Amino acid sequence: MPRIFRYSRKNYGKLSENNQHSFAARHALNIYSSDSIYSFIPKNACSTMRTSLAIANGCIKDNSDFNWIHHNNDTFTANLSELAKAKYSFTILRCPFSRLLSVYLDKIVDRNNAAWRYVDLHHKKIGIEDITFEFFVKSMCKKRIRDADIHWSPQINFLVYEEYDEYFAFEEFPKLTKILQDKIGLELIDARPLTKHGTDGYRKLSKKEPYRLGPLELLAYKNGGAMPTLGTMYNDELVACAERAYKSDIALYKRKLGSENLSFS
């Protein structure tokens, strides 16, 4: 059976001008030693995966050269022939509620480039201090906002194939580590200590309705060693907003991985 591309039939124009296919194809990376394809999705352990691929593909020696990956997002992008002939394909899916909070705490609270692009999406009618998590989640119901940045763009947008040989849950990382080592000999190098992403090592922020706190307030708490939990950052309205905005991602996650690791099922 040939591998079927997810977006190639969305229009009958030139495939090179099919924006949906091109976007997904750019994020499909070669693992040369095993003729495998990994579709990377930002915020789904992608720094760990891209570091591991760079080592496996011989471009860096170890994780001391970690910063190489930030300037080489497209270096291992597969061409059409490589995509069609791949012997093994896989991707990592993440609970959409968890992923959205992760990008907010990482990109918006820490005020990196994605935060300023988000301000630009609102024609600079807001400032960084106005982007509460509540505001951020509600804005994702607007497709123009939702599709504007790879870090919060729906996960399904990154999938070049209709079906992958394997779908892994971000929430079960030790399991995928063993399977990838056994199946294709890929050794995963944990990049989390280098990226300093995540909430490990922080104490729970005891604050009522933290989803209404501004990024600067949350950053002050973060610098003081406290971070909000996922459960406290969503109320019923925000859960419903995220469910509408990421309906396709939630359906995909349930279909491939079940509901056990979804924060709100």
N, C-alpha and C positions, 0 to 999 in steps of 0.2 A: 504493500500500500504506500503510495506517495504521501509525503507530508503535505498537508493542506494549509495554506496561508489564511489567516483569519480575515484580513482586510483586502486581499487582492481583488475580490469580486464586488467590492463596494461601488466601484465605478468602472466603466469599460475604457477609460482613457489609458495613457501610457502608465505602466507600473511605476516608473521613475517619478511620475507626477502625482501619484496617489499618496497624499500626505499621511493618511492613517497608517498605511503599510510602511512608508519610509520612516516614520517616527518609531514604530515598533522594531523595524529591522535595525535601526541605529543602536538599539539597546540589546541586540542579540549578539553575544560575544563568543568567540571561538575558544575552545580549550584544545590546543593542537594535538597533544599527545594521544588523545582518545577520540578525536573527531567529534567532539561534543559541543553542544550549544547551550549556553546559560543566558536566559533573558533576565537582565538585571532591572530591579525596580527600586528606585530611591527609597530610603528609610526601611528597607527590608534586608538588613545586614549587608548592604551592597558594598560598604567599604571593606569589610572582612572578605567578601567574595572577590572583589576586584583586586585586592592585595594578593589573595591566594592565587588568582589567575595570572597576575603579573609574575609571580615567582614560578608557577608551573610552566608558563610560556617563555621563561628564560630572560625576562626583561629587567628584573631586579633580583638581587641575591637573597634578601630577607626583608623583614618588616622595618629595618632601620631606614630603608629607602621608601617608606610608606608614601611620602608626599608626591612621588612620581605619578601615582594614579590620578591625581587631581588635574593633571595636564594631559592625560592620555585616555580620556573617556571613550574615544572612538578608535583607539589603536587596534583593538581586537575585534572590531565590528565585522560580522560575517557578510560575505557577498551572497548573491542569490543562489549560486551553485553550492556553496558551503552550507547554506541553510537547507537546501533541498536534499543534500546527501548526508546530513548529520546522522551519525550512528546512535546518538543518545541526546535527548533534550530534557531540560528541567528548568524550573523557576521556583522562587520562594514567595509565598503569599503571606500577608500579615492581616490580623484583625483590623479592619478599616478604622474602627474607633481608636484603637491604640496607635495606629500609624498617624492619624490626624493630630492627636495630642503630641506625639513625638516630634513631628515637624514644627508644631507651634513652639514647644519648649526649646527646641534646637535652633530653628531659623528666626522666629519672631522675637522670642524673649532675649536671645543672644544678639539680636539686631545685626545679622549678617546680610549679604547682598539680597537674598530672597525677601527679606523684610522690606527693604527699600523698593524692590520691584512691586511688592504688594501695595505699598503706598501709591506708587505710580499707577497701578490698576484702578485706583479710586481717584485718579486725576489730581492727586495731592490735596484732596479735600479733607483728608484725615492725616494725622500724625502717628508716629510709632506708638505714642502713649495711648492712642484711642483703640488700639487693636487688642481688645480683650479676647479671651478664648471664646466667649459667647459671640462676639462680633465676628470672629474668624470663622467659626463653624457655620453660622447663619449665612455668611457670604458664599459658602460653597454650594448653595442651592442655585447660584448663578453660573451657568456653564462657562461664560466668559472668564470668570474668576477661577473656577475649578480647573479648567484646562490650561491655565496660563503659566504654570510652573511645574516642572517635573517632580518636585518634592511632594506636592499634594494632588497632582493629576491622578485620576483613577488608575488603579493597578491594571485593569483590563486593557488599557491603552498601550501597555508595554509588551503585550503578548503577540508575537508575530505568527504563531501557529494556532490553529483551532484546538489542537490537542498536543500536550506534552507527554513525554514518556513518564515523567514524574513531577508531581507537585509536592513541595515541602511546606510545612508550617514554620514560620519564623519562631513561633512559640515553642517549638520542639527542636531547637537547634542541635542538641547533642545527637538526636536521631539521624538528622540529615548528614552530620559530620561523618558518622560511621558508614552510612550507605554510600556516600560519594567516595570515600576512601576505598571501600570494598569494590564498587562497581567500575569506577574509572581511575582509581589511583590518585584522586585529588586530595591533597592534604590542606585542610583549612587552617589559616593563621588568624587568630582572633585579633581584630584591629580595634576593638572597643577601648582598650587602655590608651590607644593612640588618639582616637577621635574624641574621647571623653563624652560620647553620647550616652544617653540613658539616665536612669535615676538611681542606679545602684550606689549605695554608700551615703545616700541622703536620708535624713529623718523625715517623717511625715509632717507636712505643713498643716497645722491646726488653725484653719481660717475658714470662716463661714463664706460660702459661695465664692470660692477662689476663681471660678470662671469669669467673674466680673472684675477681677483685679487687672490693672494695666501691666504691660510687659516690664516696665521699670520697677514696679513693686515686686513682681515675681522674680526679677533678676536679683533684687536686693535680698530676698529670702533665699534664693538659690546660692548666692555668694555666702550667705550665712549658714549654708548646709541643710536647708529645708526645701522640699519640693512637694507639690500637690500630688495626690494619687489620682489614678484614672477615674475611680468611682466618684470622687468629689468634684471632678471637673466637668461632669455631665449631669444635667438634670433631664427630666422627661422630654422637655421641648428640644434640647440639643441632641438627644438621642434620635428623636424623630427627624430632625433636620439632617443629621448625618445619614440616617437610613434612606432618606429621599435622595440626597446628593450622591451617595455611593451604593445605590440599589444593586447595580450590576456587580460590583465587587463583593458585596455581601452574598449575593446569590452564587457567585463563582466559588467563594470560600466554602459555603455550605455544601455545594455540590461536590467539590473535590476533597474537602478536608473535614466536613461535618461542622457541627455547631459548638463543640466542646470548648474550643479556645476563643470563641467570640465573646467579647466583653458584655454585649447586650444582644441576646438572641431574639 
